[in-house]
Amino acid sequence: MPSCYGIVSKGATVYIPTNAEHEIINTGKGELNWLYVLPTSLFSDMVYRFSEDEKAKL
């Protein structure tokens, strides 16, 4: 999947496909709030995959 970047403002909705590597950065001065909607009823069912860069930090 190609990389894409975008500026998102208050009230926006963003769809992130399954298994898409993503990152959220607050570039503003205020507090950043976001909500994840997950395709499962149990948080424990979620599987997190980290890029090699992130694995090196762990």
N, C-alpha and C positions, 0 to 999 in steps of 0.2 A: 504494500500500500504506500503510495507516495506521501511525503510529508506535507502538511499544510499548517499554516499559521493564521490566526485571526484575532482581531480585537473584538471582545464581547463586552457588551454594556449591560447595565441593570435590566433585569426582566427577560434577558435573552435565554433561548433554549439551544443546546448543542447536543447533537447525537454523536456518540462515539461507538463505532462498531465493535462487536465482540473481538477480543484479542488484538485490538489496535493499541499500539503503544501511545501513551498520551501524558501530558504534563500540564498543570495549571499554574500560572504565575500571576500574582497580583502586581500589576505595574502602576497601580494608583496609590493614592495616599490614604484612602479609607480602608475599612475592614472588608475582606472578601468573604462572602458567604455563598456556598453552593450546595446543591442537593443531588445525590446520586439516586437514580431509580434503577433497581437491579431486577433481573429476570428470574428471581427465585424468592421463595418465602423465608428462607433461612440464610442469614449472613454467613454461617459456617459452610454453606454450599459454594461459596465464591472461591475461585482459584485465582491467585495472583501470580502473574508472570513478570519477571523483572528483566530488563535489558542487561547485557554483560556489564555495562558501565555501572548500573545500579547494584548488581551483584558484588562488584569489587568494593563498593562502599560499605556493604554489610559486614 
